[in-house]
Amino acid sequence: MSEEKRPPLRRSRNNRMIAGVCGGLAEFFGISAFWFRLAFLIALIPGGVPGITAYLLFWLIVPKASE
């Protein structure tokens, strides 16, 4: 079995709206950043805390992409 080589998980420098979290996740998983943005938006609906908390954790934990 050949294992597909993924890029490292980093916040995107190109595909970003706020901090590049959704763009970085999209690059890592190979799907559109739209789906991650939609997921964080849906997580904001029940009072905002789940979505904001998850996004802030990713912002703090996932390193910024190097130039």
N, C-alpha and C positions, 0 to 999 in steps of 0.2 A: 504494500500500500504506500502510495506517495502522499506525504503530508504537505498541504499547501502552506507556503511561507506567508505569514501575515506581517504587516508592518507593526512596529511597536505602538502601544496605546499612548498617544500623545494628543494634546489639545491642538486643533487645527489652526494654522496661521492663515490659510486661504478661505476656508469654508466656515466663516464665523459670523455670528450676529452679536453676541455679548462677549463670551470668553473662549469660544471655540470648542466647548465640551461636546455638543451634538455633532459638529463636523468631525471631531476626532473619533468619536464613537462610530460614526458612519464609515470613516476610512478604515478603522480597525475591523469592523464586521462586514464591510463591502456592500453596504446598502445605502440608500438615500438618507441624507441628514433630515429630510422632511419627517420621516417616521420617528426619529428620536425627539425632534421638536414637538411633534404631535403628542408623543407619550408624556413629555414633561408638561405640556399644556393641559393634558387630561389630568395629570397628577396635581395640578394647581387647583382644580375645580373644588375638591372637598376642603375648603378653607385655606388653601394655598400652602400650608405647612409641608405636606409630603413632597410636593414638586420643588419648592424652594430649598428644602433641606437636602434632597437628593442632588440637585444641581450644584449647590454650594459644596457638598462633599466631593463631587467629581471635580469641581473647580480647584479645590485644595489638594486632592490626592493625585490627580492626573497631571503629569508634568507638561509644561509648554513645549511645543515642537521647537527644535533648534533651527536657526536660520541657515 
